[in-house]
Amino acid sequence: MDTLEVALGARSYPIYIGPGLLSDAGLLARAVTAQQALIVTNSTVAPLYLERLQAGLRCPEQHVHVLPDGEQYKTLETFAEIIDTLIEARFHRDACLVALGGGVVGDIGGFAAACYQRGIRYVQIPTTLLAQVDSGVGGKTAVNHPQAKNMIGAFYQPDCVIADTDTLSTLPRREFAAGMAEVIKYGLILDAEFFAWLEAHLEDVLSLDTDALRVIIGKSCELKAAIVAEDEHERGRRALLNLGHTFGHALESIGNYERWLHGEAVSIGMVLAARTSAALGSLDSADVERISTLLTRAGLPTEATDVDAERVLEIMQLDKKTTAKGLSLVLLEGIGRGVIVAAPGAEVLRAALEIGRDG
């Protein structure tokens, strides 16, 4: 087992990475010490891992709330149902919520923990690659609004994150590929050597080689933990982690959170950000091609067909990172060098979107 720390002073917490962690009763006992635990999971993950988790927990009072599977259920209505469960079971303030699942479960479970009685403890047990390398780390919790993704939420840190790499063996290939978008993102914004390592070892990663998985999860968490420790509430450098997300969130909204998985939309968004960077003269066209090629090799889409560019631009203005100064974007000054800039004019963005649409 590898252990990393998210350094946030009194709110610091460990990230545990390795195989077989859901069967490690000692680890689970240290992670969840409350007398009451609510496990929030979904209909896909529950049959696979719920019984194993319950067997390892030593809480005398355990309850389970099973969500339907899908981004379209990441809503205030679903959030309210979790709160109803907590209230009906008379959960105390010293209880613990355990989020067992992917990004939707982690985001909505964490948000419920942040809000119930003004905050109870929670533990993230991410079971998808995307959640293990990104959404399960850093304390962002939220639900979606019909017009914009993650618009309602809170920054609320877990007690710990337990990333059992064995859970990736039951992940559909499309879901695994979606997680690779976030892995590749870290190389693009922060670490050119990591991006080159992914180019050289992608086949090992896609074949679920144990050592390769520990490299990509460990490096991704290491890079994210460093940024979160520096800028917990995303008032500065943490915004780098949103490369491709402003475009991607708009695409998710247009697709009613069903056409593209989050990582697929982010993949397209990163290509659009790379093309925008090239149009502004900060990125070589050869690097745009390297980025697109690696994403394609990972099984990800790089084009958004049959999408109205004007609608994408309109939704981008609703992005939660927009301030009184306007919309910001994360662009690239080279592979491994992400920058946060004021969004360029609509014509530049429209041109990138038109290229993406026409393929």
C-alpha positions as CSV (number, residue, x, y, z in Angstrom):
1,M,0.0,0.0,0.0
2,D,1.2,3.5,-0.9
3,T,0.3,6.4,1.3
4,L,0.2,10.1,0.4
5,E,-1.0,13.1,2.4
6,V,-3.1,16.0,1.5
7,A,-1.4,18.7,3.7
8,L,-4.1,21.0,5.0
9,G,-2.9,21.6,8.6
10,A,-5.5,20.3,11.1
11,R,-7.6,19.0,8.2
12,S,-4.8,17.0,6.6
13,Y,-5.7,13.5,5.6
14,P,-4.1,10.4,4.0
15,I,-4.7,8.8,0.6
16,Y,-4.2,5.0,0.6
17,I,-3.5,3.4,-2.7
18,G,-3.1,-0.3,-3.5
19,P,-4.8,-3.7,-4.1
20,G,-7.0,-5.4,-1.7
21,L,-7.7,-2.4,0.5
22,L,-11.5,-3.1,0.7
23,S,-10.6,-6.4,2.4
24,D,-8.2,-4.7,4.9
25,A,-10.3,-4.7,8.1
26,G,-7.6,-3.0,10.0
27,L,-7.4,-0.1,7.6
28,L,-11.2,0.2,7.5
29,A,-11.4,0.2,11.3
30,R,-8.8,3.0,11.5
31,A,-10.7,5.0,8.8
32,V,-14.2,4.7,10.2
33,T,-14.3,4.8,14.0
34,A,-17.9,6.2,14.4
35,Q,-20.7,4.2,16.0
36,Q,-23.0,5.1,13.1
37,A,-22.1,4.8,9.4
38,L,-24.1,5.5,6.3
39,I,-22.7,3.9,3.2
40,V,-23.8,5.8,0.1
41,T,-23.2,3.8,-3.1
42,N,-25.0,3.0,-6.4
43,S,-26.9,0.2,-8.0
44,T,-23.8,-0.9,-10.1
45,V,-21.2,-0.8,-7.3
46,A,-23.4,-2.2,-4.5
47,P,-23.6,-5.8,-5.8
48,L,-19.8,-5.8,-6.4
49,Y,-18.3,-4.3,-3.2
50,L,-20.9,-3.4,-0.6
51,E,-20.9,-6.7,1.2
52,R,-17.1,-6.7,1.4
53,L,-17.1,-3.2,2.8
54,Q,-19.8,-3.9,5.4
55,A,-17.8,-7.0,6.6
56,G,-14.8,-4.9,7.2
57,L,-16.5,-2.0,9.0
58,R,-16.7,-2.3,12.8
59,C,-19.5,0.2,13.2
60,P,-22.3,-1.4,15.3
61,E,-24.9,0.6,13.4
62,Q,-24.7,0.6,9.6
63,H,-27.2,1.9,7.1
64,V,-27.0,1.9,3.3
65,H,-28.4,4.3,0.7
66,V,-28.2,3.0,-2.9
67,L,-28.4,5.6,-5.7
68,P,-29.3,4.9,-9.3
69,D,-26.2,4.9,-11.5
70,G,-25.6,7.9,-13.7
71,E,-24.6,11.6,-13.8
72,Q,-28.2,12.5,-14.5
73,Y,-29.0,11.6,-10.9
74,K,-26.5,14.0,-9.4
75,T,-29.3,16.4,-8.4
76,L,-30.7,18.3,-5.4
77,E,-33.5,15.8,-5.4
78,T,-31.1,12.8,-4.9
79,F,-29.2,14.8,-2.3
80,A,-32.4,15.4,-0.4
81,E,-33.1,11.7,-0.4
82,I,-29.7,11.0,1.3
83,I,-30.5,13.7,3.9
84,D,-33.9,12.0,4.5
85,T,-32.1,8.7,5.2
86,L,-29.8,10.4,7.7
87,I,-32.7,12.0,9.5
88,E,-35.0,9.0,9.5
89,A,-32.2,6.8,10.9
90,R,-31.5,9.5,13.6
91,F,-27.8,9.9,12.7
92,H,-25.9,11.9,15.2
93,R,-23.3,14.6,14.5
94,D,-20.4,12.2,15.3
95,A,-21.6,9.8,12.6
96,C,-19.6,9.0,9.4
97,L,-20.8,8.9,5.8
98,V,-18.8,6.5,3.6
99,A,-19.0,7.2,-0.2
100,L,-18.4,3.9,-2.1
101,G,-18.4,4.5,-5.8
102,G,-17.4,6.8,-8.6
103,G,-17.4,10.5,-9.0
104,V,-21.2,11.0,-8.7
105,V,-21.4,9.0,-5.5
106,G,-18.4,10.8,-4.0
107,D,-19.6,14.3,-5.0
108,I,-23.1,13.9,-3.8
109,G,-22.2,11.9,-0.7
110,G,-19.6,14.4,0.3
111,F,-22.1,17.2,-0.2
112,A,-24.6,15.5,2.1
113,A,-21.9,15.0,4.7
114,A,-21.0,18.7,4.5
115,C,-24.6,19.8,5.0
116,Y,-26.1,17.3,7.5
117,Q,-26.0,19.0,10.9
118,R,-23.6,21.5,9.4
119,G,-21.0,18.8,8.7
120,I,-20.3,15.2,9.7
121,R,-17.2,13.1,9.0
122,Y,-16.9,11.2,5.7
123,V,-14.6,8.8,4.0
124,Q,-14.1,8.5,0.2
125,I,-13.7,5.0,-1.2
126,P,-13.5,5.7,-5.0
127,T,-14.1,2.7,-7.2
128,T,-13.5,4.3,-10.7
129,L,-10.2,5.5,-12.1
130,L,-11.6,9.0,-12.5
131,A,-12.6,9.2,-8.9
132,Q,-9.3,7.7,-7.7
133,V,-7.2,10.2,-9.5
134,D,-9.4,13.3,-9.4
135,S,-12.9,13.7,-7.9
136,G,-12.2,11.6,-4.8
137,V,-9.3,13.8,-3.8
138,G,-9.4,17.4,-2.8
139,G,-12.7,18.0,-1.0
140,K,-14.9,19.3,-3.9
141,T,-18.5,18.2,-3.3
142,A,-21.5,19.2,-5.4
143,V,-24.6,18.4,-7.3
144,N,-25.6,19.7,-10.8
145,H,-28.1,22.3,-11.8
146,P,-30.0,21.6,-15.0
147,Q,-28.2,24.6,-16.6
148,A,-24.7,24.1,-15.2
149,K,-22.5,21.3,-13.7
150,N,-21.4,21.3,-10.1
151,M,-23.1,24.7,-9.5
152,I,-24.3,23.8,-6.0
153,G,-21.8,22.4,-3.5
154,A,-19.1,23.0,-0.9
155,F,-15.4,22.5,-0.2
156,Y,-15.4,19.8,2.4
157,Q,-12.5,17.5,3.1
158,P,-12.8,13.8,3.9
159,D,-11.1,11.9,6.8
160,C,-9.3,9.8,4.3
161,V,-9.4,8.4,0.7
162,I,-9.0,4.6,0.2
163,A,-8.3,3.8,-3.5
164,D,-8.4,0.0,-3.9
165,T,-6.9,-0.6,-7.4
166,D,-8.5,-4.1,-7.6
167,T,-11.9,-2.3,-8.2
168,L,-10.6,-1.2,-11.6
169,S,-10.8,-4.8,-12.8
170,T,-14.6,-4.6,-12.9
171,L,-14.7,-1.2,-14.5
172,P,-16.1,-1.1,-18.0
173,R,-13.5,-0.1,-20.6
174,R,-15.4,3.1,-21.5
175,E,-15.4,4.1,-17.8
176,F,-11.6,3.4,-17.5
177,A,-10.9,5.4,-20.6
178,A,-12.9,8.3,-19.1
179,G,-10.6,8.3,-16.1
180,M,-7.6,8.4,-18.3
181,A,-8.7,11.9,-19.4
182,E,-8.0,13.2,-15.9
183,V,-4.7,11.3,-15.7
184,I,-3.5,12.8,-19.0
185,K,-4.6,16.2,-17.8
186,Y,-2.1,16.1,-15.0
187,G,0.8,15.6,-17.5
188,L,-0.5,18.4,-19.7
189,I,-0.8,21.1,-17.0
190,L,2.0,20.1,-14.6
191,D,4.5,17.4,-15.7
192,A,5.8,16.9,-19.2
193,E,7.8,13.9,-18.1
194,F,4.7,12.2,-16.8
195,F,2.9,12.9,-20.1
196,A,5.9,11.3,-22.0
197,W,5.8,8.3,-19.6
198,L,2.1,7.9,-20.5
199,E,3.0,7.9,-24.2
200,A,5.5,5.2,-23.6
201,H,3.6,3.0,-21.2
202,L,0.0,3.4,-22.2
203,E,-0.4,-0.2,-23.2
204,D,0.7,-1.4,-19.7
205,V,-1.9,1.0,-18.2
206,L,-4.7,-0.2,-20.4
207,S,-3.9,-3.8,-19.7
208,L,-4.3,-3.0,-15.9
209,D,-0.7,-3.8,-15.1
210,T,-0.6,-3.4,-11.3
211,D,2.7,-1.4,-11.2
212,A,1.5,0.9,-14.0
213,L,-1.8,1.5,-12.2
214,R,0.1,2.5,-9.0
215,V,2.2,4.9,-11.0
216,I,-0.6,6.7,-12.7
217,I,-2.8,6.9,-9.5
218,G,0.1,7.8,-7.3
219,K,1.5,10.5,-9.6
220,S,-2.0,12.0,-10.2
221,C,-2.8,12.1,-6.5
222,E,0.6,13.5,-5.7
223,L,0.2,16.3,-8.2
224,K,-3.3,17.1,-7.1
225,A,-2.5,17.0,-3.4
226,A,0.2,19.5,-3.8
227,I,-2.1,21.9,-5.6
228,V,-4.9,21.4,-3.1
229,A,-2.5,22.1,-0.2
230,E,-1.5,25.3,-1.8
231,D,-5.0,26.5,-2.9
232,E,-7.8,24.6,-1.2
233,H,-10.7,26.8,-2.2
234,E,-9.6,27.4,-5.9
235,R,-8.9,31.1,-5.6
236,G,-5.7,30.7,-7.7
237,R,-3.5,27.9,-8.9
238,R,-6.0,25.1,-8.2
239,A,-8.0,26.3,-11.2
240,L,-5.3,24.7,-13.4
241,L,-7.0,21.4,-12.6
242,N,-9.9,22.6,-14.8
243,L,-8.0,22.2,-18.1
244,G,-10.7,21.2,-20.7
245,H,-13.5,21.3,-18.0
246,T,-15.1,24.6,-19.1
247,F,-15.6,23.3,-22.6
248,G,-16.4,19.8,-21.2
249,H,-19.0,20.9,-18.7
250,A,-20.8,22.8,-21.4
251,L,-20.8,19.7,-23.6
252,E,-22.1,17.6,-20.7
253,S,-25.0,20.0,-20.2
254,I,-25.9,20.0,-23.9
255,G,-25.9,16.2,-23.8
256,N,-28.1,16.1,-20.7
257,Y,-25.3,14.4,-18.8
258,E,-26.0,11.2,-20.9
259,R,-24.3,11.6,-24.3
260,W,-20.7,11.8,-22.9
261,L,-19.2,10.6,-19.7
262,H,-17.5,13.3,-17.8
263,G,-14.0,12.2,-18.8
264,E,-15.1,12.0,-22.5
265,A,-16.3,15.6,-22.4
266,V,-13.1,16.7,-20.7
267,S,-11.1,14.9,-23.4
268,I,-12.8,16.8,-26.1
269,G,-12.5,20.0,-24.0
270,M,-8.7,19.5,-23.7
271,V,-8.4,19.2,-27.4
272,L,-10.4,22.4,-27.8
273,A,-8.2,24.1,-25.2
274,A,-5.1,22.9,-27.1
275,R,-6.5,24.2,-30.4
276,T,-7.3,27.5,-28.7
277,S,-3.8,27.7,-27.3
278,A,-2.3,27.1,-30.7
279,A,-4.5,29.7,-32.3
280,L,-3.2,32.2,-29.7
281,G,0.4,31.2,-30.6
282,S,1.3,29.6,-27.2
283,L,1.3,25.9,-28.3
284,D,2.9,24.2,-31.3
285,S,0.7,22.4,-33.7
286,A,2.8,19.3,-33.2
287,D,1.9,19.3,-29.5
288,V,-1.8,19.6,-30.4
289,E,-1.3,16.5,-32.4
290,R,0.5,14.7,-29.6
291,I,-2.3,15.5,-27.2
292,S,-5.0,14.3,-29.6
293,T,-3.1,11.2,-30.4
294,L,-2.6,10.1,-26.8
295,L,-6.3,10.7,-26.0
296,T,-7.3,8.7,-29.0
297,R,-5.0,5.8,-28.0
298,A,-6.6,5.9,-24.6
299,G,-10.0,5.3,-26.2
300,L,-11.3,8.8,-25.8
301,P,-13.2,11.0,-28.2
302,T,-11.5,14.2,-29.4
303,E,-14.3,15.7,-31.5
304,A,-17.8,17.0,-30.7
305,T,-20.0,16.4,-33.7
306,D,-23.5,17.8,-34.2
307,V,-23.0,20.5,-31.5
308,D,-24.1,24.1,-31.9
309,A,-21.0,26.2,-31.2
310,E,-23.1,29.2,-30.1
311,R,-24.9,27.0,-27.5
312,V,-21.6,25.9,-26.1
313,L,-20.3,29.5,-25.8
314,E,-23.6,30.5,-24.1
315,I,-23.3,27.7,-21.5
316,M,-19.6,28.4,-20.9
317,Q,-20.6,31.8,-19.6
318,L,-22.5,30.1,-16.8
319,D,-19.4,28.2,-15.7
320,K,-18.9,28.4,-11.9
321,K,-15.4,29.9,-12.5
322,T,-16.8,33.0,-14.1
323,T,-16.2,36.1,-11.9
324,A,-17.0,39.8,-12.3
325,K,-13.9,40.0,-14.5
326,G,-15.4,37.5,-16.9
327,L,-14.7,33.9,-17.8
328,S,-11.2,32.3,-17.3
329,L,-9.8,29.4,-19.2
330,V,-6.9,27.0,-18.6
331,L,-4.7,26.9,-21.7
332,L,-1.3,25.6,-22.5
333,E,2.1,27.2,-23.1
334,G,3.5,23.8,-23.9
335,I,3.0,20.2,-22.6
336,G,3.4,20.4,-18.8
337,R,2.8,24.1,-18.7
338,G,-0.8,25.0,-18.0
339,V,-1.8,28.7,-17.5
340,I,-4.9,30.4,-16.3
341,V,-5.9,33.3,-18.6
342,A,-8.9,35.5,-19.4
343,A,-10.9,33.7,-22.1
344,P,-10.1,35.0,-25.6
345,G,-12.7,36.5,-27.8
346,A,-15.7,34.6,-29.0
347,E,-14.3,34.3,-32.5
348,V,-11.2,32.4,-31.3
349,L,-13.3,30.0,-29.2
350,R,-15.9,29.6,-32.0
351,A,-13.1,28.7,-34.5
352,A,-11.9,25.9,-32.1
353,L,-15.4,24.6,-31.7
354,E,-16.0,24.6,-35.5
355,I,-12.8,22.7,-36.1
356,G,-13.9,20.2,-33.5
357,R,-17.4,19.8,-35.0
358,D,-16.1,19.3,-38.5
359,G,-13.4,16.9,-37.5
